[in-house]
Structure formats: C-alpha cells, structure tokens
Amino acid sequence: MKLAIADEAQTIRLGENLGRSLKAGDLVLLYGELGAGKTTLVRGLAKSVGYRGRVTSPTFALAHVYRGKRLTLHHLDLYRLKDGDVGELGLDELLNDPRGAVVVEWPQAARWPKRRLEVRLAHAKNGRMAVIADRRSRAGVIRRSVPGDTRRK
C-alpha cells in the first residue's frame, strides 16, 4: 500500500493506526533516509500501545524501551552498526518477549524473520510517501483507518 503523508501529525496518526494492530512478537522494520519520519512514526506506535512518555531516536543508545499499558515497544536504531554487527543486542530475546513488539530503524544491518511489517518512508514533493508491506500472518489488519487509504473495506 502506498500513502501520501502531508505532515508530522499525519505521520504520527499513521503510526497510531499501524500500532493498533501490533501484538506481542510483532516486528516492524522502518526504512528511510535521515529525516524521513521514522522516529515520528514510532511516536505514534508508542502512543497506540499505551505509552505516554517522550519518544526519541535511540541512535546513540541503540535501543529504547517504551512500556505501554497494552504492550512493551522495543525501539532499535541500527544506523551506526555495520552489516551483521548485531550479535550483542539480544534480538532473539526481544523478538520472544511475551509482552513486547520490536520496531527497528535502519534494519539493513541484520537479517530478519519473514513475518514482519515493513514501512518505507521517503521525502516527497508535498510531504512524505509511505509504502507499507504487511508480511505478518494475519490478513487484512490495515484498512481504511490508515490516512490516505481510499480502498473500500
């Protein structure tokens, strides 16, 4: 699915809408250039799982944890890592957290399970463009609740 996103508020809403379908064990991979809106989208994801604190990019820390009422969101940023240099992050443990979902910015440094939600963000003439590929096993989790989606339910 391809969506036009006009501004920051719409990016947050997209994150909220996508986050409503998150379940424990889900993996969200975020691709995009610097400033494309990845962390802004995570703000919406965190809000949707019941987290009410500040959400920032974990570029230097590599990981932040947002404990929401509904789920714990493990937010990783692999921008500074080289390919395959993710051994000490404990990815297996995070992906098997019975109460958590994992969202990864700059996921190119690792290999990921096939079951995942991918969001590709890019700068566009009038805002941003999002391309969403839901490769989780549950079908039909993204419908008209996503801003800009004009398909019929």
Secondary structure by P-SEA (a helix, b strand, c coil): cbbbbccaaaaaaaaaaaaccccccbbbbbbbcccccaaaaaaaaaaaaccccbbbbcccccccccccccbbbbbbbccccccccccccaaaaaaacccbbbbbccccccccccbbbbbbbbbccccbbbbbbbccccccccccccccccccc
